[in-house]
Amino acid sequence: MSDRVTNILLVGVGGQGILLAAEILSEAVLLAGFDVKKSEIHGMSQRGGSVVSHVRYGTEVFSPIVPEGEGDILFGFELMETYRSLSLLRQGGAVVANDLRIAPPSVLMGQETYPEGLVERIRERFPDFLLLDGQKLACEAGNSRAANTVLLGAVSRRLDIDEQFWQQALEKMVPKKALEVNKKAFMLGRSSDWNAP
């Protein structure tokens, strides 16, 4: 076990299951024997506002907040929120993003337009980039609301946490009635190809 702290950021909008994903991630890390700290920053999360969750783990972690420019993995549930949070990543960090666009109120009211070309802009700055159709994979698993678990599965491939700890964390944190769907969603994300264009 190295002394290095791993910094993970989860970003998106309220109602996307970001906080549950952060809970499962933290639990898996804890079960694997690491020290873990977690923090959430909610915008107007009840109304589709921005949500950012920080998860840091290592042999010893003192602060739950990832310093700007030191994130190792950015885990984006919505494209514009992913793009807006790129400054939190270190040079050479990895990005996993859900191919989903949720128009903010300013766009819905016609004051602004949703930016074009976000996928290309993200990939240009961070070539270690995986874009997933989280909703499609979640539907394959049995419930479109399990997109957060699909993304978590993809992120799990990049972390030094054995699969058994992820499974145990899912069993502990996900309600029984949704467990099988979430396990399936997790494995679909976990089997995603990071090297695909």
C-alpha positions in Angstrom: 0.0 0.0 0.0 1.6 3.3 -1.0 1.4 6.5 1.0 -0.2 8.4 -2.0 -3.7 9.7 -1.6 -6.0 9.0 -4.5 -8.4 11.9 -5.3 -11.8 11.2 -7.0 -14.4 13.8 -7.9 -18.0 13.0 -8.7 -20.0 15.8 -10.5 -23.4 16.2 -11.9 -26.8 17.6 -11.1 -29.2 16.8 -8.3 -31.2 13.6 -8.6 -28.6 11.6 -10.5 -27.6 9.4 -7.6 -24.2 11.0 -7.1 -24.3 10.8 -3.3 -25.2 7.1 -3.4 -22.3 6.5 -5.8 -19.9 8.4 -3.5 -21.2 6.3 -0.5 -20.6 3.0 -2.4 -17.2 4.1 -3.5 -16.2 5.2 0.0 -17.5 1.9 1.5 -15.6 -0.2 -1.1 -12.4 1.7 -0.3 -13.0 1.3 3.5 -13.6 -2.4 3.1 -10.3 -2.7 1.2 -8.5 -1.3 4.3 -7.8 2.3 3.3 -8.5 5.5 5.2 -11.2 7.4 3.4 -12.6 10.9 3.6 -15.7 12.2 1.8 -17.4 15.5 1.3 -20.3 16.8 -0.7 -21.1 20.3 -2.1 -24.7 20.7 -3.1 -25.9 23.6 -5.2 -29.7 23.6 -5.5 -29.5 19.8 -5.7 -33.2 19.4 -5.2 -33.9 21.4 -8.3 -31.3 19.9 -10.7 -28.5 22.2 -9.5 -24.8 21.2 -9.4 -23.6 18.5 -7.0 -19.9 17.8 -6.4 -18.7 15.0 -4.2 -15.1 14.5 -3.2 -13.7 11.1 -2.2 -10.1 10.8 -1.0 -8.4 7.6 0.1 -4.9 6.3 1.0 -3.1 5.0 4.1 -3.8 8.2 5.9 -6.1 11.1 4.7 -6.4 14.4 6.6 -8.8 16.5 4.5 -12.0 15.4 2.6 -11.6 18.2 0.0 -9.6 17.5 -3.2 -7.4 20.5 -3.8 -8.0 22.2 -7.1 -5.8 20.7 -9.8 -5.1 17.5 -7.9 -7.9 15.2 -8.9 -6.9 11.8 -10.3 -10.3 10.8 -11.6 -13.2 13.0 -12.6 -16.4 11.0 -12.7 -19.1 13.1 -14.5 -22.8 12.2 -14.5 -23.7 15.1 -17.0 -21.5 16.5 -19.8 -21.6 20.3 -19.0 -20.9 19.6 -15.3 -18.0 17.4 -16.3 -16.6 20.0 -18.6 -17.0 22.8 -15.9 -15.1 20.7 -13.4 -12.0 19.9 -15.5 -9.9 22.4 -13.5 -10.1 20.2 -10.5 -8.1 17.5 -12.3 -4.3 17.1 -12.3 -2.5 17.1 -15.7 -2.8 13.5 -17.0 -5.9 12.7 -14.9 -8.6 10.4 -16.1 -12.2 11.4 -17.0 -15.3 9.0 -17.1 -18.4 10.8 -18.3 -22.0 9.9 -18.9 -23.1 10.9 -22.4 -26.0 12.9 -21.1 -27.0 16.5 -21.5 -29.4 18.1 -19.0 -30.3 21.7 -19.8 -29.9 24.0 -16.9 -32.6 26.6 -16.1 -30.8 29.4 -18.1 -31.0 27.2 -21.2 -34.6 26.2 -20.6 -35.6 29.8 -20.3 -33.8 30.7 -23.5 -31.1 32.9 -21.9 -28.3 30.7 -23.0 -27.7 27.7 -25.3 -26.2 24.4 -24.3 -22.5 24.4 -25.4 -21.6 22.3 -28.5 -18.6 20.0 -28.8 -18.1 19.3 -25.2 -16.9 15.7 -25.8 -14.2 16.8 -28.2 -13.1 19.6 -25.8 -12.9 17.2 -22.8 -10.9 14.6 -24.9 -8.5 17.3 -26.1 -7.6 18.3 -22.6 -7.7 14.9 -21.1 -7.0 12.1 -23.6 -7.5 9.4 -20.8 -11.3 9.8 -21.3 -14.1 7.2 -21.3 -17.5 8.3 -22.6 -20.4 6.0 -21.6 -24.1 5.9 -22.5 -25.0 5.3 -18.8 -28.7 5.4 -19.4 -28.6 2.8 -22.2 -26.4 0.4 -20.2 -28.6 1.0 -17.1 -31.7 0.1 -19.2 -29.9 -3.1 -20.3 -29.4 -3.9 -16.6 -33.1 -3.3 -15.9 -33.5 0.3 -14.7 -32.4 3.6 -16.3 -31.9 5.0 -12.8 -28.9 2.7 -12.3 -26.7 4.9 -14.6 -24.8 6.0 -11.5 -23.8 2.4 -10.8 -22.8 1.9 -14.4 -20.4 4.8 -14.1 -19.1 3.5 -10.8 -18.3 0.2 -12.5 -16.3 1.9 -15.1 -14.3 3.9 -12.5 -13.7 0.7 -10.4 -11.5 -0.6 -13.3 -9.0 2.3 -12.5 -8.8 1.8 -8.8 -6.7 -0.7 -6.8 -9.8 -2.2 -5.1 -10.6 -5.8 -5.5 -14.0 -6.6 -7.0 -15.2 -8.5 -3.9 -15.1 -5.1 -2.0 -17.2 -3.4 -4.6 -19.8 -6.2 -4.4 -19.9 -6.0 -0.6 -20.3 -2.3 -0.8 -23.2 -2.6 -3.2 -24.9 -5.2 -0.9 -24.5 -2.9 2.1 -25.5 0.5 0.5 -28.2 -0.4 -2.2 -31.7 -1.3 -1.1 -32.5 -5.0 -1.5 -35.2 -4.5 -4.1 -32.7 -2.7 -6.4 -29.6 -4.8 -5.6 -29.7 -7.2 -8.6 -30.2 -4.4 -11.1 -27.4 -2.4 -9.6 -25.0 -5.4 -9.6 -25.7 -5.9 -13.3 -25.3 -2.2 -14.0 -22.0 -2.2 -12.1 -20.6 -5.1 -14.1 -21.7 -3.5 -17.4 -19.8 -0.4 -16.5 -16.8 -2.5 -15.3 -16.6 -4.3 -18.6 -16.5 -1.0 -20.6 -13.4 -0.6 -22.8 -11.4 2.4 -21.7 -9.3 2.3 -24.9 -12.2 2.6 -27.3 -12.3 5.9 -29.2 
